[in-house]
Amino acid sequence: VSAMTRASSAYLLGALAPLFWSGTFVLGRALHESMPPIALSFWRWSVALLILVPFALPRVRAQLPLLRANLGLITLLAVLGVTNFNTFVYLGLQTTSATNAVLMQSAVPVLIVGLSAVLLRQAATPRQIAGVLLSLIGVGVIVTGGDPTTLAGVHFNTGDLWVLAAVLSWALYSVCLRLRPDGLDPLAFLGATVALGTLPLIPLYLWELTVAGRTFALTPENIAAIGYVALFPSIAAYIVWNRSVAAVGPSRTGQLLHLMPVFGILLSVVLLGERVHGFQAAGIAMIAAGILAAAASRGRPRRG
């Protein structure tokens, strides 16, 4: 199999990440009254770590010298991608709307392109920039219902600031992901980042339990939600996202986040029986065209 074919397969596989993350956004908002935000983040990653340990631990042990030599970078990635991103999102979804969250998540690909140019000296091609903008317009069509004047009625609050912090953290994570050392096993990397990223959540969770006094009941719904966020958005999504970034770079992989409102619509059709409107179909078409345009552009390949 050629390197180009493998890269294309990894890129397409990366589309599963926004699909799984769309589900966790819906759950985060649906459970904002019954499940405290830091508790959801802590149990999400704790359960994910328990699932990972049998598979990742032997590889972590085998690559311990390489992990130690890059401990600073791996710790940074753990904080940005595990500790910060999901906790900030869940904190934001306590008070903000799904529309606002989608609007701000759609800024991630733009931030990734800018940060890649500044931090990695990896300039975006005109085709990539055009693709990002086209997809961004497509997202705007979906969230505004095809009527741009509705943006005037959007109000931002404290929750939006948390989501904005999550957006910046994820953009930095995706860009810094390109600095991973060659030869580092993906599962060893994921296990190490999940373990390191979960540690700061322990004192935060204890604070939420004791000082804030926020607890939750072990209902079947809450247990099922923790199981979903631990397996799909945590383990599966991070594996395919990391592989996609390694194969085609952060800028083109970042484009895939524009699929989140698309998947949100499709999940509503499949699970809730809702209908697709004309403006939604137009927005989906624009997002797809933008992603294809960015994917077709050539970027600097990863070392090795």
C-alpha positions in Angstrom: 0.0 0.0 0.0 1.5 3.4 -1.0 2.2 6.1 1.5 -0.4 8.4 -0.2 -3.1 5.7 0.2 -2.2 5.2 3.8 -2.4 8.9 4.4 -5.7 9.2 2.7 -7.1 6.3 4.7 -5.9 7.9 8.0 -7.5 11.2 7.0 -10.8 9.6 6.2 -10.7 7.6 9.5 -10.1 10.9 11.3 -13.7 11.8 10.4 -14.8 9.4 13.1 -13.4 11.8 15.8 -15.9 14.6 15.2 -18.7 12.0 15.0 -17.9 10.7 18.4 -17.3 14.2 19.8 -20.7 15.4 18.5 -22.2 12.8 20.8 -20.3 14.0 23.9 -21.4 17.6 23.2 -25.0 16.4 23.2 -24.5 14.4 26.4 -22.6 17.2 28.1 -25.5 19.6 27.5 -28.2 17.0 28.3 -26.6 16.1 31.6 -25.6 19.6 32.7 -28.1 19.5 35.6 -27.6 15.8 36.8 -23.8 15.4 36.2 -21.4 18.0 37.5 -18.9 19.1 34.7 -15.6 18.1 36.5 -17.1 14.8 37.7 -18.0 14.0 34.1 -14.5 14.8 32.9 -12.8 12.9 35.8 -14.9 9.7 35.4 -14.6 9.9 31.6 -10.8 9.8 31.7 -10.5 7.5 34.7 -12.7 4.8 33.1 -10.9 5.4 29.8 -7.5 4.8 31.6 -8.8 1.6 33.1 -9.8 0.3 29.7 -6.4 1.4 28.2 -4.1 0.0 30.9 -4.0 -3.7 29.8 -3.2 -2.7 26.2 -1.1 0.4 26.7 1.0 -0.5 29.8 3.3 -3.1 28.0 4.0 -0.5 25.3 4.6 2.3 27.8 7.1 0.1 29.6 8.9 -0.8 26.4 9.2 2.9 25.4 9.8 4.3 28.8 13.2 5.9 27.9 11.6 7.7 24.9 8.7 8.8 27.0 11.0 10.1 29.7 13.1 12.0 27.2 10.0 13.8 25.9 8.2 14.1 29.2 7.8 17.9 29.0 6.1 17.7 25.5 3.9 14.7 26.4 2.8 16.4 29.7 1.9 19.6 27.7 -0.1 17.5 25.2 -1.9 15.7 28.1 -2.9 19.0 29.8 -4.0 20.6 26.5 -5.9 17.6 25.1 -7.1 15.7 28.1 -7.3 17.9 31.2 -8.2 21.2 29.6 -10.3 20.5 26.5 -13.1 18.3 27.8 -13.3 19.9 31.2 -13.6 23.4 29.7 -16.3 22.2 27.3 -18.3 20.6 30.1 -18.0 23.8 32.2 -19.1 25.8 29.2 -22.1 23.6 28.5 -23.4 24.4 32.0 -24.6 27.8 30.7 -24.1 28.2 27.0 -26.2 27.0 24.1 -25.4 24.3 21.6 -25.5 26.9 18.8 -22.8 29.1 20.5 -20.7 26.0 21.2 -20.8 25.0 17.5 -20.0 28.5 16.3 -16.9 28.6 18.5 -15.8 25.0 17.7 -15.8 26.0 14.1 -13.0 28.4 14.8 -10.6 25.5 15.6 -9.5 24.9 12.0 -8.8 28.6 11.5 -6.7 28.7 14.7 -4.8 25.5 13.7 -3.8 27.1 10.3 -2.6 30.2 12.1 -0.8 28.5 14.9 0.8 26.0 12.4 2.3 29.0 10.5 3.5 30.7 13.7 4.8 27.7 15.7 5.8 25.2 13.0 6.6 27.7 10.2 4.1 25.6 8.1 2.4 28.1 5.9 -1.1 27.2 4.6 -1.6 27.0 0.9 -4.2 29.2 -0.8 -6.2 26.1 -1.4 -6.2 25.2 2.3 -7.2 28.7 3.2 -10.0 28.7 0.7 -11.2 25.3 2.0 -11.2 26.5 5.6 -13.2 29.6 4.7 -15.7 27.7 2.5 -16.3 25.1 5.3 -16.7 27.9 7.8 -19.3 29.6 5.7 -21.1 26.2 5.4 -21.2 26.0 9.2 -22.6 29.5 9.4 -25.4 28.5 7.0 -26.3 25.6 9.2 -26.3 27.3 12.5 -28.1 30.5 11.3 -30.7 28.5 9.4 -29.6 30.3 6.2 -30.4 33.7 7.7 -27.3 35.6 8.7 -29.4 38.2 10.6 -30.0 35.6 13.3 -26.3 36.1 14.4 -27.5 39.5 15.8 -29.6 37.6 18.4 -26.7 35.4 19.6 -25.7 36.3 23.2 -22.4 35.2 24.8 -21.9 34.4 28.5 -19.4 32.9 30.9 -20.0 29.4 29.4 -18.9 30.7 26.0 -15.6 31.9 27.5 -15.0 28.3 28.8 -15.8 26.9 25.3 -13.5 29.5 23.8 -10.7 28.4 26.1 -11.4 24.8 25.0 -11.1 25.8 21.4 -7.7 27.4 21.9 -6.5 24.4 23.9 -7.5 21.9 21.2 -6.0 24.0 18.5 -2.7 24.1 20.4 -2.9 20.3 21.1 -3.4 19.6 17.4 -0.4 21.7 16.3 1.9 20.5 19.0 1.0 16.9 18.1 3.3 17.3 15.1 6.3 17.6 17.5 5.9 14.0 18.9 9.1 12.0 18.5 9.3 9.6 15.7 9.0 6.0 16.7 6.7 6.6 19.6 4.0 3.9 19.6 0.5 5.5 19.3 -1.0 3.4 22.1 1.9 4.1 24.4 1.5 7.8 23.6 -2.3 7.7 24.3 -1.9 5.8 27.5 0.8 8.2 28.8 -1.3 11.3 27.9 -4.5 10.0 29.4 -2.6 9.1 32.6 -0.8 12.4 32.9 -4.0 14.3 31.8 -6.1 12.6 34.5 -3.9 13.5 37.4 -4.8 17.2 37.5 -8.4 16.3 37.5 -8.2 14.5 40.9 -7.8 17.7 43.0 -10.3 19.5 40.9 -12.8 16.7 41.3 -12.2 16.7 45.1 -12.8 20.4 45.2 -16.1 20.0 43.3 -17.2 17.3 45.7 -16.2 19.0 49.0 -16.1 22.8 48.5 -18.7 23.2 45.7 -20.7 20.3 47.2 -21.8 19.0 43.8 -22.5 15.2 43.5 -24.4 13.0 41.2 -26.6 9.9 41.4 -25.5 6.6 39.8 -28.5 6.3 37.6 -28.5 4.0 34.5 -28.4 7.1 32.3 -25.4 8.6 34.0 -23.5 5.3 34.0 -24.3 4.8 30.3 -23.1 8.3 29.6 -19.8 7.8 31.4 -19.3 4.5 29.4 -19.9 6.3 26.1 -17.6 9.2 26.8 -14.9 6.9 28.1 -14.8 4.6 25.1 -15.8 6.5 22.0 -14.9 10.2 22.3 -11.9 9.5 24.6 -10.1 6.4 23.3 -11.4 5.8 19.8 -11.6 9.4 18.8 -8.1 10.3 20.0 -6.5 7.3 18.2 -8.0 8.2 14.8 -7.4 12.0 15.3 -3.7 11.5 16.3 -3.1 9.2 13.3 -4.8 11.6 11.0 -2.6 14.5 12.2 0.5 12.4 11.9 -0.5 11.4 8.3 -1.6 14.7 6.7 -0.8 17.4 9.3 -2.8 19.5 11.7 -4.2 22.0 9.3 -6.0 19.5 7.0 -7.1 17.3 9.9 -8.4 20.4 11.7 -10.8 20.8 8.8 -12.7 17.7 9.9 -14.0 19.5 12.9 -16.4 21.3 10.6 -18.2 18.0 10.3 -19.5 18.3 13.9 -22.7 20.2 13.0 -23.1 17.9 10.0 -23.0 14.8 12.3 -25.3 16.6 14.8 -27.9 17.0 12.0 -27.5 13.4 10.8 -27.7 12.0 14.3 -30.9 14.0 14.8 -32.3 12.5 11.6 -31.4 8.9 12.6 -32.2 9.0 16.3 -34.9 11.6 16.6 -36.6 11.3 13.2 -36.0 14.9 12.3 -35.9 16.1 8.7 -33.1 17.7 6.8 -33.9 21.2 5.5 -32.7 22.8 2.4 -30.3 25.3 4.1 -28.8 22.3 6.1 -28.2 20.4 2.9 -26.5 23.5 1.4 -24.4 23.9 4.4 -23.3 20.3 4.4 -22.4 20.5 0.7 -20.2 23.6 1.4 -18.5 22.0 4.3 -17.7 18.9 2.2 -16.4 21.0 -0.7 -14.1 22.9 1.7 -12.8 19.7 3.3 -12.1 18.2 -0.1 -10.3 21.4 -1.3 -8.1 21.5 1.8 -7.4 17.7 1.6 -6.3 18.0 -2.0 -3.7 20.6 -1.2 -0.1 19.4 -0.6 1.4 20.0 2.8 4.8 19.2 4.3 4.9 15.5 5.2 5.7 14.2 8.7 9.3 13.2 9.3 10.0 9.5 8.8 
